[in-house]
Amino acid sequence: MKLLTLALASTVSGAATIFKGRGYGTYYYDIKKVQACGTDFSNQNKGYVECSFTQPLSLNQMNTNYVVAMSNTQLKGNLDKYCGKRVVVTVNGKKSPLPLFIGDGCERCAGGKPNGPWNPIGAPGLDFSYSVLSELSPQACFAGHIDLSWEIVDETLYHFNTTL
């Protein structure tokens, strides 16, 4: 389980798109800023990521703010397809160069409709670290969520062992 050289990931790749969507971005953890936006992320950081299927691996152990959570119903049956793959996020027409990758599942991200209103119980989208969401939009703390679109591309940024 190694994070590949982030310098290679700093440019948007020409890799094939595996999945794309649009919806809402929220935050659920932060390794660097354990307390931010009135939230203590200590407990969330101890949680195991869904892509660590064969060996429990917490967000703290991964020690990166670039883990992204996607719809857990979509991820569950397709760990090999999505885990560790690069996520290219677009906010207000601007693609982010951050080396984001799929590593976890998100229950909220599996509900709602892409054109539907924000619903904290179920709305399509992705979950990020607070630091990343704040970099994507300065309104992250105030609003709690941001509008975005994304592409998951066939470029591995983190190697998870997803086989039994």
N, C-alpha and C positions, 0 to 999 in steps of 0.2 A: 504494500500500500504506500505508494510514493506519489508525492505531488511533483508533477513534471516541471521542468524549468519554466517559470512564469514569464521569462523574457520572450519565449516562443509564443506564449499565449497573449501577449500584449497587443497583437494586431488581430483584426478580425480575419478569421481564416476563410478559405475557399471551400471548406469541407461541405459535404452534402447535408442538407437539412433532414433531420429525422422526424421532427415534429415542430409545429409552430402554433402559437396561440396568442390571445390577448385577454386582458382582464385587469386584475389588481395585484399590486405588490404590497406585502406587509413584512414586518420583522418579527422574529421569534427568539433570537439569541444574539449574543455578541461576545466574542472571546477577548477582544482588546479593551472594550468599554463595558465592563461587567455591570456597571450601573449607569444607565443613560435614559433620558426621556421619562424619568419618573419610574423606571422599571429596574428591578434587580434580576439579572439574567443567570445568576449562580445555578439555580436548579435546572433551567433549560440547558445550560452548557454541559451538565452532567448526563443528559439524555443520550441514548444510543441512536445513531443514524440508521435509517432503514436499509441503506446500501451495505451496511456491515453485516450481511446476512449470515456468514459462517463464523465470524469472530466479532463479538461486541466491541464497538468503537464509539466513544463519546465525542461530542463536539470539542470538549476540552482536549482530548487525546489527538484529535485532528489538528488542533491549534491553527486554524485558519478561519477568516471571516468570509471566505469565498464559497462556502457550501450553500447550495440552493435547494429548497424543498419544492417538489412538484406534487400534483395530484396523487395521493397515495393509492387510489384505485387504479390509476393508469400505471403507476410505478410497480406495484406489487407483482404483477405477472410478467414484468419485462425488465427485471434488474439488469440483465446482461445488455439490453438495448440502451438503457438510459444512464445507469450509474457511472459517474466519473466523466460524463460527456459535457462538453462546453455548452454554456448557455449565453447567447447573445441577446442582450436586453436593449430595447429601444424605448426611450421616454421623450415625449415631445419631439419626435422625429430625429432624435440623436441617439446613435448606437453607442453603447458603453464599451470601452476597451478592457474592462475589468476581466480577469481570468476566472469567471464564475463557472461552477460545475454542479451537476446534479449529485446529491448525496443523501437526500432525505425525502420523506413523504409528508404531505400536508393534507389533513382532513378537510379543512375549509376550502382548499383549492379544487376540490372535486365537485363542488356544488354550483348552482346558479347557471346563468347564461352569459356568454361573452358580452352581449349588448345590454345585459340587465344591470340594475342598480347595485351599488355596494351593499353587501350583506355580510356582517361579521360571522354569521353562522355558516354561510356557504356562498362563495363567489369565486369564479375561476381565476386562477393566477398562480403566483409563486410566492414563497416565503424566503426572506433573506436575513442576514445579520443586520442589526440596527445601523452599523457603520456603513455598510454597502447601500442600504436603502436611503440613508442620509446623503450619500454621495450621488445617488441617482436623482434625488430631489430634495431640496432644502425644506420642503413641506412635510417630510416624512414623520417627524415627531408631532407636529401640530395636527395633521390630518389623520395619522395612523395608517394610511394606505395611499397608494398612488396608482394612477392609470399607466399601463404599460403594455407592450407587446414583446414577444420573445420567440427565439428560434433555438431549438436544441440541435446541435450539429454533431456530425460523426467525427469528432476529434476528442480523444481521451486526454483529460487534464489530470485525472487522479485515478489510480488503479485500485479498485476494490476487488476482493475475491468474492464473487457472487455465486460460485458453484458449490454444490454439496460435496 
